[in-house]
Amino acid sequence: EMSASLVGSEMCIRDSLYIALCAAGLLSGATSCNDYLETSSPSTVDKEFVFSTTTTKWAALEGAKKSMMNAYTLQVFGSGLYYAADIAGSDIMRHPEAHNNQLGRHIPEGLYRNGTEVGNYNLLIYQKEGTDGAYGALFDVIGKCNAITSAFEEEEGFNEMMAQTKPTDESQIYGEAVALRATCYRELIKYFGDVPCPAEFGKPAGGIASRDSIYDVCIEQLKKVEPLMYVLGACPHYTANAKNYYSRTYVDGLIGRMALEAGGYQTRRGDIKRVDGQGNPLTFETMGTANAGAEYGRRADWQNLYNTAKTYFKKAIDNSGTAIFHDTDPREKDNKGRVFGNPYQYFFQQMHEADVTYADESIFEVPYTQGSDGGVTTQSERSYSLGRASSGGGKNAYPCKAYGQGRANPAFYYGEFDPKDLRRDVCFTVTGSTGKGTETLIPLVPNSKAAGGGICCNKFDENRQAKVWTKNQRRSGINSPYMRLSEMYLGYAEACAALDANSAEAKTYLTKIRNRAFRTPAEANVDGFIAKEGSLLKAVIDERGFEFAGEGDRRFTLIRTGLLPEKIREIKELTRRMLDGLESNGYYTFENGNTISSYIYTKSVDAKTEKGYRLTAQCPEGKENDPVLYPSWRGQNDKWEAYGLNYKTDTPLTNVAIKGLFNKLSAEEETALEADGYEKVNWGKDLANYDDEYYKYLFWDYDYVKAPIYLWPLTPNILSSGGFENGYGFKNK
């Protein structure tokens, strides 16, 4: 998809130039642990040549974006630190494996046991050196962007370009470099807090900078380039459907994101001078008590930043270009009789189509090519780490292995998701794949793949691809959604509600999101939802939780909104009540009417004969008692035979029928099910059997008062080369 976004015969020229630029050292990867902060590098091609024409400038930008693909995939939006904590570390999500089996993930994910484990943490488990780690990979991209922006800023016509009233190729290139650099800083701040800030190519970074000043500077730079960039779909350099570049729409959304985060709550170490982008001292509104010399708080001028967020989220909404928010599903039924009618699921289905397509609602997607292209494999983590689990082998399976790092907290799945919310079954599923073309219930015992770990993410499932890659794992080609319109709606609503507790605009955009997720406005019941949440602002934040459940958004959202302590307490208490009910009575009924029982009943069935298809869609209204169709969006690919699977029968038992998943069965019902071939299997009983895993280790020992330590330590080599030390109690050796 990366190459598909280029237009015309210039693509071949740029490929050749890209090779030359790599030789110049301006686009190549770092060669040592601190090369990503180097001020210059030897080159065989001078800078005047590299940036001599618009074509070479595009090639330089493509080089920086290529490096960013590595950071997205292996560090901040695929595996790496995102995989280790973002996916699983919130009230909504958890990990699949036993706590003590994966301490490198579970300790930082759980806030380092109220901060007491920071001194014992092995620095090098997930934070690697050089461009093998998030820190080095992101600074590698920043260095390339600085080279591009510095070259522009040194040109005689730079001020004239910045005074334009319309975008051009030149201003788009410059703007994309600024946007890419700001994106890197946003990720660095999220993971490490305060970091160096090498502002220019050729000049040293000069130690650690206050994250608050970095936010301010990036936001101001983005504001300046925003009018000089093309709205999504309008840039003549890219195909009209491309969504893998940094458009004006993206920049508007990025300003909104960074402004909310800059004005939100974060944990800050106490040994850094806190200044804004102009160098002026800042004051903070703090919450709770200090932890290892760090405090949890937000800037006293947070309202200014929220007003910025409000302005630019609305710009993204009003200038959305080719991004389209579907509030109805353009699909109805297919020729096999499957019912769709879920516009929320339609977004994710679009990412399961051909490589050259992008989802309508996306503003930016991280693009992946399926399988192998010219002998170069493209690792794709969506279905492997954040998709529906599969116990298939690493090669030649149906589908191949999917680890499934993202699992739902059972109390959230059962107790918080409204049973009528169309998003629930898109977000999560209780079944996975065996890897042999059949569906299997995922036990709630600690484990990985479909062998255990419990309720897993369902937004990315290779069973749903138009064309499946069965040769090996991590090659699905499913794109990663990085920014979409629903976030712009909810970000705008959040900024409005934070500034005005009764904002009509906030309610309007909350309603747009919530109404899409239910069959009727009456079921969405926006007023009732706001009343239940206690305020319009909290309703917007929790609606965001449902909208992005399982995508790694929730953790930092709770941190920056100051709701982390409250939400951890709520999920811990709800989990305790659920476990106590299961242990005492064999079931527990939640306020929304869902009941989780110690046992449920399952049976493997031939869904293709029974229904006409194996891969199910939305359960039709009134068919919730159908054990194959409900919960929705599961089953198996209809055509595994076409990929070489031999079931050795024309009527394979491919699907799992489930009874008693959300209601307590009577003794008479259980007897009838057993007579019909159903098997009684452990369900909630396994939660009770693993009480420590589901309760004790859920944010272990967090006291809801001390500043949460959610950041990552820097490695000894980074510290020694940078001339600074870790904060938050982390080791320096």
N, C-alpha and C positions, 0 to 999 in steps of 0.2 A: 504494500500500500504506500510505503514511503516513496518509491519511484513512480507509482501510479499518479501521485499528486503533481508531478512535474509536467509542464506543457511544452510541446514542440520539440524540434530537433536539437535545441540547446542542451537537452539532457545528456547527450553523448559528450558534448564539449565539456560540460561540468564534471562528468565522471573523470575525464583526463586531468582537468584542473585540480580536482579533489586529490588525486594521487600526488600531483606536484605540491599542493599545499601541505599534505602530510609530510612530504620530504622537507618542507620548510620548517617544520617543528611547530607551526601555529595550530595545526589541527590534530597532531598525533597525541597519543596518550602519554601520561607522565611516566618517567623511567625510574624514579626513586620516591621514597616516602614523602618528600616535601616538594616534588617538582610541580605539583598543582598550584603552589604558591610562588613559583619562580617568577622573577620579574622579566626575564628575557630568555631566549634560547638561541643557539647557533642555527643558522639557516643557510640553505644553498640557494634560496629564492628570496630576494629582499621584499620588504613590506610594500614598497612602491609598486612592485609587480602584483603582489597578492591582492592588493586593493585598487588596482589600476582601472578596472572596468566594472560595470554592473554585473556582468556575468561572473567574474572572479569573486565578487562580493557575495553573490548568491551561493557560490561554491563554498566560501568560508562559512557562511551561515549553515549550510547543509552539514558541514563538518562538525560544528558545535551541536547541532541537533542529533547527529549520529552518536556523539558522546553521551548526550542526554538519554538516548535510548538505552544505553548501558546502565545509567543511573536509575531510570524508571524500572527496568526489568529486574535488575539484580539488587537494588538497594531500597528504593523509596516507594515503589508502587507495584511490586511483584513479590520478590523474596526479601532478603536482608532485614532491615530494622522494621519495615512495614509488616513483614511476615511474622517477625518475632513478637511484636507487641500491639501494633495498631489494630490488626485484624481481630485479636481475641481479648484485648484488655479493656473491657467496658462492662457496664451493667447488662448490656444486650448479649455480648459475645463471650465465649470462653474457649479454652483449648481442648483438644480431643484426648491427649495422653495424660497419664498419671503425673502429678506435680513433680515428684522426685525423678522422673525419667527425663525431664526437659527443663532443668533448672536455669539454663541459659536463656530460655524464653520466659518461663513462669515467674522468676524473681523480678525482672524489670517490669514485666506485664502487670504484676501485682503491687507496684509501687515500692519495691525493695523491702517488703515487710515493714511498712511504716518508716522506711529509711534506715532501719537497723542493719540491713544486709548490704549497704553500699560499699562498706570497707572490705567485704569478703568476696565481692563479685569479680569474676575473672574478666578482665578488660577485653580480652581478645576473642571471646566466644562469637559475638556477632559484629562488633566494631573492628573492622580490618584496617590494615595499613594501605596507604597509597590509593590508587583508583580501584582497588579491590574492596574498599569500604565506602560507606555512604559519604563520609567527610571528604575523602580524597576524590571520589567520583564527581561530587557536586562542585568542588573547587576546580577540578579539571575543566568542567564546563564553564564556570565563571571566568577562568583564565582566557578561554577562547572568546567568550563574549566581550571581555575587556579589550582584547586585541581588535575586535571588530569595531566596537564603539569608539575606542581611542583613535583608530584610523579615520573614522568619519569626522570626529571632533577636531582633528588636525587639518582637515581639508579647508580650502579657502571658501568654498561654497556652503559650509555647514550652517552658518547662521541664516543664510538665504533659504536653505532647505527647511529649517525649523520655522521659518516665517510663512511657509506656504499655507494655503487654506484647504488644499486637497492632497490626498496621498499620492505618492509615486512609488516606483520600484525601489528607489534609493531610501525613501523614508520608511517604507515597509521593512526593508532589510534591517535598518537601524532600530526600528521599533521592535522587531522580533528579537533582536539581540538583547535589548533592554528587558523585554518581557521574559526571555529565557533566563537571564541572570536573576531577575527578581523571583522567578519561580524557584530557582536553586536556593536563594537565601531564605525563602519561606520554608522550604523543607529543612534546611540546616537549623534554623531557629526552632522549628518544631521538635527536632530530635536532640539538639545540643544546647539550646538557649543562646548565649552570647558567643559569637565567633569572630574570627578576623574578618576584615573587610577591605580586601585589595581593590581599590576603586579604579585604578588605572593600570593598563598594561605597561610594564616597565618600571613600576614603583612598588616597593615593599608594602606589605599589609600593615605592619606596625602594631602587632599585638591584638588582643581581643577588643572588640567594639561592643558597646551597649546595643542589645538587640533593638531597643526602642529607637535609637538613631538610625539603625539599618532599615527598620520598617519605614520610618519617615522619609528617608532618602529615596528608597525604592518607590514608594508611593508617589513622591513628587516627580521622579523621573518618568514613571508610567503616565502620569497626568499630562506631561509635556508631549509624549509621543502618541498618545491616544488619538488625537484628532488627525494625525498624519498616517494612520493605518487603515487598511481596508476592512470593512465589515465582513463578517464570515460569509464566504461564497462569492465575494465581489473582486477578490484579488486576481488579476489576469495571469499571474505567474502559476497559479494552481488551478486544477480542475474545479468546476463549480461545486462538486459534491465533497471535495476534500475537507477533512476536519482534523488534520494532523499538523496544522501550523498555527502560529500565534496571531490571531486576527484582532481587530479592534474590539470585537465582541468579547474575545478572551481577555484582553487587557482590562476592559470594564469589569468583568467578573473577578479578575485577579486583584484589582484595586479594592473591590468590595471584600474579598476574602482577607486580604492583608490588613485592611482597616479594622474589620471585626476582630481579628486576632491581636492587632496592636493595641486596640482599646479594651481587650478582654483580660481575664485573669490568667496569670502565668506564675510559675515559681521562679524567683530570681535570686541568684547567689548574692551575698552581701558585700563582696569585695570588689565589685565593679562600679565605677562611677556611672550613675544613671542620668543620661542626658537625652534630649530630643535631637531631631535632625539638624538643628541650628547650634547645638552645643549647650543649650540652656538646661539647668538642673530640673529634674522631674520630681514630683511628689506622687505618692501612691495611696490608694485605699486598700488596706490589707484585710485578710480574712484568716481566722484561726491563729495558730502560733507558729513560731519559726521552727525550722528543722535543719540541722547541720548548717546553721548560719544563713539559711535561705528563707524567704518569705513569699507567701502566696497572695497576690494582689493585682490590682489594675491601676493604670494611670489615672490621676485625678482629672485629666483632660479627656477622658474616654468619650465624652459626648461629641467632641469635635470629630473624632475618628469615626464614630458611628454615623454622624451626618455625612461624612465622606462615603462611607459604605452605602448608605441609603441612596445617595446621588448616583453612584456608579453601578450599583445593582440595577437601578431603574434604567440607566443607559443601556445596560446589557439586554434588558427585557425589551426595550423600545427599538434597539438596533440589533436584533437577534439574527438577522440575515437568513441563512438557510437552516437555522435551528428551529425546529417546530415542536411545540408542546401539544401532544395529542390527548384530548380529554375524552375521546371516544376511540374505540378499537376499529380500525378500518377493515379488520377481518370479521367474518361472521361464522361460517362453517366451512369445512373443507369437504372434498368429495368422499371422504370416509365417514363423515358424520361428526367429526370432532367439533365441539363448540368452543369459541374463543371468548370474545366479549370482555377482554381485560386489557385496557390501554396501557397500564403500567407494565404488564408482561411484554407487550409488543416492543417496547424499547429494548429489552434484553434479547428478545428473539431476533431483532435486526442484527445484533452483533454476532449471531450464530450463522449468518448468511455468508455470502462469498467474500473473499479477501478485499475486493475492491469497493465494498459498500461500507457506509457509516450509518449509525443510527440517527434518525431524524432529530431527536431531541439533543444530541450531543453538540457541544461547542468545541470540545477538544477530546480526541481519543488517542491513546497510545497504540499505534498500529503494529500488528504482527502478521507475518506471512506464514501460512500453514506449511508444516513439514520442512523441507530442505529446498533452498533456492541456489542452484549452481554449486552445490556442495557445502554451502554455508547454512548451518541450522539456525533457526530463530527460536529461542526459548520463549515460551508463552506460559505465564503462571496463572492466568485467570482460572482455568478449569482445574488445574493441579492443586494449587494452594487455597483457592477461594471458591471452588466449585463443588458440585455434587460428588460425593466420595465414590470411588471405584476401587475394588480389590483386584482389578486386573493387573497383569504383569507389566513390566516396564516396556515390553515390546509385543507387538502382534496380539493385542487383546481387544475386547469389545464391550466398553472402551478400555483404553490403557489406564494404568494406575492414576488415581487422583487422591492425594493425601487428605485433603479437606481440613486445613488448619482452622478454618472458621466454623465454629459450632455455636448454636444458640444456648443461652442459659435457659434451662427448661422452664423456670418460673416466669421468665419473660415471654417465651413462646406460648405458654398456656395461659398466663395470667394477665399479660399486658396487651397482646394483640387481640383486637376485636375479632370474634369469629366470622363476622361479615366483611372484614377488611380484605379486599382482593389482593393485597400485597403479601399477606402472610404466607401463602403457599408458594409464591414466587420467591420470597426471601429464603424460606426454610423448607426442608423436607425431612421426613422420618425414614425414608428409604434411599438406598444407594444402588450401585451396580456391582454384580459379582465379577464383572470383566469377561463373562462368558455369555453375554446376551440376555441375562436375566436380572430381575430386580430382587433386592433383599432388604429386609428390615435392618436398620442400623441399631445395634444394642446400645444401651446407655452406660455400658461398662467402659472404663478408660481403654482406649486403643486408637488406632488410626485407620485410614482408608474406610471401607464399609464394614470392617470387622468390629467397630466400636466407636466410642467417642460421642455418640448421640446425634441429636438433631443438627443437620449440617446445612450449609448454604446451598441454595438451589438456583441462583441467578445465572450460573454458568455451568452448562451440562453438555458434554460432547454428544450425548444421545440426541440433542436438539439441533445439531449442526446440519446444514444442507448437504455438506460433504464432510465426512469424518476422517481424520487421520488416525489410522489404526497401527501404523508401523512402530511408533515409539511415543513415550510420554513427553509432556511439556512441549509439544509441537502442534497444539490444536489450532493456533492462528487466531483465537478469539481475542478481539481487541479489549483494551482496558479503558473504561470511561473515566476521564479525569475532570471534566467539567460539563455540566448539562443544565438545561433551562430550569428544571425543577429546583436546583440549588439556587439559581438566581431569584426565583420566586420566594423561596423560604429565607434566603439571606436578606432580601429586601423587607420581607415581613418581620424578620427578627430586628433589624435596625429600626424600623418604624415603631414596633412595639416597645423596644427598650427606651426610645425617646418619648413615646406617648403611650401610656398604659392602655388607652382606649382607642388606639389608632384604627380608623376605618380602613385605611390602606392595608394594614397588617392583616386584618380580618378578611379582606377581599382575597388576598393572595394565599392565605392559609386555606380559605374555602376552595380556591381553585385546585390546590393539591389534594385536599381531603375528599372533595366530591369525586375526583377522578378515581379514588381508591375504593369507592363503594358504588353499589348499583344505583342508588337513589340519594338525593340530598337528605331525605329523612333518615336513611341509615347512617349517613355521614354525621349528622347531628352535630354540627359545628358548635352551636351554642352550648349543648350539653357537654361536649368535649372540653371547651374552655372552662366551664364551671367545674368539671371534674379535676382539671389540672390546677386550678386555683388562680390562674391569670392568663391573659392573652399571650404574654411572652413565653411562659412555660409551655403553653399549648403549642406554640410554634416550634420550640426546641424539641419537644417530644414527637411532634409530627415529623420533624427532620429525622428522628431516630427510626421511625417506621419506614420513611421513604428511602433511607440509605442503609437500612439494617443489613449487616453482613459485609459491608464494603470498606470497613476501617475508618469511617468518618466519625463515629460516635465518641471515641476516646478523647480526641482533642476538642471536639465540640463541648463535651462536659467540662473539660479543663478550662477552656477559655470563657465559658459562661458562668463559672463559679458554682456549677451544679454538681460537680464531681462528688463531694462528700455526701450530699443529700441523696443522690441517685445510688451510690454504693450502699448506703444504709438501707434504702428502700428495697433493693434487690436482695440484700442479705436477710432482711427480716421476712420478705415474702418467701424466700427459699427455705428459711427455717420453719415457717408455718406449713409449707408444702411437705417438707421431709417429716415433720412431726405427725402430720395427718396420715401420710403413707405408713409410717411406723406403727401408729396407734390403730388406724382404722382400715388400712389397705387402700385408701383413696383420699384425695383432697379436692374440694370444689372451690374454684376461684370466683371472685365477684362477677366476672363476665359470663359465668355459667359453665365454663369448661371444667371438666373433671379429669384428673389424672389418676389412673388406677395402677395397682401393683402389677396386674396382669392384663394383657390384651390377647386377642385371638387373630391368627393369621392363616392364610391358605394361598398356595401358589395356584394360579389359574391361567388358562389359555385365553388371554384377552383378545387376541386377533380374531379367534373364532367367535367369541362372545360379543365383542364390541365392533370389530372390523378394523381395529388398530391396537397397537401396543403402547405407543407414546400418548399419554392422556393430556388433555388441555384443561380449560376451566370446567369445573363441575357445574352442570346446568342447575339453575335454581330449582329447588324442590327435590334434587337427586342426592342430597347430602347423606342419605342412608346407603347409597351405593358403595360397597367396600372397595371397588376398583377405581372409581372416579373421584372419591373423596378420601383424603385431601387431594387437591388438584395438582397438576403439573408434575407428573412422575411417570412411572412405567419405563419402557425401553424403546430404543430406535426400532422403527417398523421394518427396516431393511438390513438387519445385520447379515442376512444371508448373502446380500449383494456384495458385502465386503469380505466374503470368504468363510463366514461361520457356518458350520454344519451342525444343526440341532439334532440331527439323526431322527427326526420325527417331523411330521407336518403340523403337529399340534403341540408345540413346546409350551411348558408352563412358565411363561415369561414374566407375569405380573403378580404382585402381592396384593391380595384382598385383606383389608384390615377392619376389624370390628372392636369397638370399645375404646377407641383412641381418645375420644373426648367425652365419653359418658360412662357411667358405671352400669355394667351389665347385671341383670338379675340372674339368679341361679337357673331359672327356666331358659333364659336366653343362652346361657353358657352351655347347657345340656344340648340345646338344639344346634348350636354351632359345632359342637364336638361331633354330633351325629352327621353333620354336613361336611365333615372332613377338616374342620378348622383345628389348629393346634394352639393350646394355651402356652403363652411365652412370657417371660419376664419383661416388665416394662418399668413402672415406677419402683418396683422392688429393687431394681439395681441402683436406683438413686439412693434409696435407704441403705443399701449394702455398702455404698461408697460415700457415706455421709461426709467424711473429711474432704474428699475431692470436690464435692459440690458446695460445701459450706465453709469449712475451716480454711481451705486454701483459696477461697474466693476473696481476693484482696486481703490476704492473711494479715491479721493484727492491725489493719488500718484503723485509726482511732477517730476519723472524721474531723479532726481538729488540726493536727500538724500539717504543715505545708506538704503537699504530695510531691514525692520525688519521682517524676515520670521520665526524666531526661536520661541520656546515655553518656557514659564516661568517654573521654578521649584517650587514645593509646599513648604509652610512654614516648614513642617516636614522634608522634604529633606534638606532644607537649614540649619535648626537648628542642625540636626544630622550630617551634613557634615561640618559645620563650615564655610560656605561661603555664599555669597549673589547673588541675581539675577543681571544681567546686562541689558542693552538695555532699561532701564526705567521701567522694570517690578517691581511690588510690591514685598516686602519681607514678608508681613504679610497677 
